[in-house]
Every structure is written in structure tokens, then in C-alpha cells.
Amino acid sequence: MNALLREAFDAIPADVKREFEISYLLAARLDAALKEKGITQKQFAQMLGKRDSEVSRWLTGRHNFTLRTIALIETRLSMNLIN
């Protein structure tokens, strides 16, 4: 990593870095669960009454999940995203 990029990365507060880490982790767990259960993104969106594009954003890892959304996902998939 070049010095300028390292400097920019180091300037990001630890809590913000952790927020992104958690978001990507949730997205990865959700993606793995859908694959394990054989559910497509479109099917999952329909299960939740959401648009496919919204679920797509969730799976990028850049979505700020609310507790309500996490609870809805966990209930519909009968799983825990957060342990």
C-alpha cells in the first residue's frame, strides 16, 4: 500500500472501520445462508416483501442494517445473523 493510501486509511476512526467490518460480515453470512438454503436473491426479496435491488444492496456489505431488518431476516430464514 502506498504511503498516501496508508495515511488515509490510518485516519479513519476505529469505530468506523469496525462498522464496515460488521456490515460486510453480516452480508457474507446472509449470502452464505441464502446459498445454503438454495434461495435466490429474488426469492428472498419476495419472502421479505422487498425489492430485489434492496436485497442486492444488502449483499454488497455497504448497507447499514437496522435491528428491525436483522430481526426480519433472521425470522424468515430461521437463523441467527448475530451470535
C-alpha positions in Angstrom: 0.0 0.0 0.0 1.5 3.4 -0.9 2.1 6.0 1.8 -0.8 8.3 0.8 -3.3 5.4 0.9 -1.9 4.2 4.2 -2.2 7.7 5.7 -5.8 7.9 4.5 -6.6 4.5 5.9 -5.0 5.3 9.3 -7.1 8.5 9.5 -10.3 6.5 9.6 -11.6 6.2 13.2 -11.5 2.6 14.6 -15.3 2.6 15.2 -16.0 3.4 11.6 -13.6 0.7 10.5 -15.5 -1.7 12.8 -18.8 -0.6 11.4 -17.8 -1.6 7.9 -16.3 -4.8 9.1 -19.6 -5.8 10.8 -21.6 -4.8 7.8 -19.5 -6.9 5.5 -19.7 -9.8 7.9 -23.5 -9.7 8.0 -23.7 -9.5 4.2 -21.4 -12.5 3.9 -23.4 -14.5 6.5 -26.6 -13.6 4.7 -25.2 -14.6 1.3 -23.9 -17.9 2.7 -27.3 -18.7 4.3 -29.2 -18.0 1.0 -26.8 -20.3 -0.9 -27.0 -23.0 1.8 -30.8 -22.9 1.7 -31.0 -22.7 -2.1 -32.8 -19.4 -2.1 -32.2 -16.8 -4.8 -31.9 -13.2 -4.2 -35.2 -12.6 -6.0 -37.0 -15.3 -3.9 -35.6 -13.8 -0.7 -36.7 -10.3 -1.7 -40.2 -11.7 -2.3 -40.2 -13.5 1.1 -39.5 -10.2 2.8 -41.8 -8.0 0.6 -38.7 -6.1 -0.5 -37.4 -5.0 -3.9 -34.6 -7.2 -5.4 -32.5 -4.1 -5.7 -32.7 -3.5 -1.9 -31.6 -7.1 -1.1 -28.8 -6.6 -3.7 -27.6 -3.6 -1.7 -27.6 -5.7 1.5 -25.4 -8.3 -0.1 -22.8 -5.7 -1.1 -21.9 -5.2 2.6 -22.4 -1.5 2.3 -25.9 -1.4 3.8 -26.4 -0.1 7.4 -28.7 -2.9 8.7 -31.3 -1.8 11.3 -32.2 -4.1 14.1 -35.7 -4.4 12.5 -34.1 -5.6 9.3 -31.9 -8.1 11.0 -34.8 -9.5 13.0 -36.9 -9.8 9.8 -34.1 -11.6 8.0 -33.4 -13.9 11.0 -37.1 -14.8 11.3 -37.7 -15.5 7.6 -34.5 -17.7 7.4 -34.9 -19.3 10.8 -31.3 -18.4 11.6 -29.1 -16.0 13.6 -27.0 -13.4 11.8 -25.6 -12.2 15.0 -24.2 -14.6 17.6 
